[in-house]
Each structure stands twice: as structure tokens, then as C-alpha cells.
């Protein structure tokens, strides 16, 4: 009961800080002074082509800015690094006869499934750690990031189906096409290990920077000059 009471008081204090900050920003804006300009959340610009949600770091300040950059890089390393490497690796392994050809299809399926999950975690992380109060996005991010780190760590080890972790290297030969497959497996496993660590760092920063003000102070003469 004592812990629950402290937690409730902590939430009430954070909510009060948000309300006071909003009132202060509105008053300063009305007087023509410095105010914090929120992002234009209705400007859907990410990911390119799909444009499912808004992403921009132009109005953010450190340390939240560094956090968001790490989160973004973590997402890109999976989408632009691991996904094509895994697909190519399964093609090479299948062509050399060291793996089943159906794993190429499974690899493509994993890109769609886990790629969508990675995008959801990134989206929840950006919204949940920037918007105040964060709503359900922050909880969704923290759970999703924890699950993602567990999966990435597992994938970095597995030699099962389309997953070419460290265990896959020992099952491959060292000559011909398999030599190139081993190289791809090493890079893929290293990247999985890196994003497992960086994902854990992001999860830590989500707690460490929760009460940080993410936005820069900008000076406007009036509301018509607010850039959104």
C-alpha cells in the first residue's frame, strides 16, 4: 500500500508539472515571449512513401534529441541492414545446398512481419517519449522494446529456418559459396548483437529522460510566425 501511494503521488506530481508547463508556455506565447513549439503531428511524413506518421527532430533538444537519434538508427539498422542481409544470406545458403530453399520465402515473410513490428516500436517510442502526457504509446514502446531486444538476442544465436545466427556459422563449410554465406552470417549476427545492446540502451533512456523537456525554446513575435 505504501508503494502504491508513492506511485500515485509521483504520477500526480508529473501531471501537475505538465499542466503548469502548458499554462506557462501559453502565457509566454500570448505575451510574445519565448515558447515551446510542438511538432505538427498531423503532418504524416514517415516512413518515406508510406507516410504513416509524423517524424521530425528539428525542434528537439538534447538529451532527448540524442535518444531519438539512437532510436532511429536502431530501427534503420534492422530495416536497411539485417533484413536485406538475411534475405541474401538465405539465397546464398540455399544455392550452395547447405539450406532449404523454402527459407528464402520465410526470410521474406519475416521481413514483412518483424519489419512491421520494428516500425511499430519505433513509432511508439517516438510518440511516447515526445508527447506529454504520453498516453498508451509509452507503455506500448517499453513493452515492445523489451520484446524486441529478447527476439534480437535470440535471432543472433539461432541456426533455425531463415535465422542465421552464430550457431549457423559452425554448421557451414568454409569454401566456395558457403564461404560467402559465412561472411554474411557473421555480419548479420554482429548487427543483431549491436541492435540488441542499442535497443536496451533506448529502453533505459526512456526511463532516464522521461521528465526531460524535449522541445527547444523558440522566440516568436506572434502566433503567425510559429513554424509547424
Secondary structure, DSSP 8 states (H G I E B T S, - for coil): -HHHHHHHHHHHHHHHHHHHHHHHHHHHHHTTSEEE----TT---BSTTT--B----TTB-TTHHHHHHHHHHHHHIIIIIIHHHHHHHHHHHHHTTSS-THHHHHHHHHHHHHHHHHHHHHHHHHHHHHSSS-THHHHHHHHHHHHHHHHHHHHTT-EETTEE-HHHHHHS-SSHHHHHHHHHHHHHHHHHHHHHHHHHHHHHHHHHTTTS--B-EEE-SSGGG---
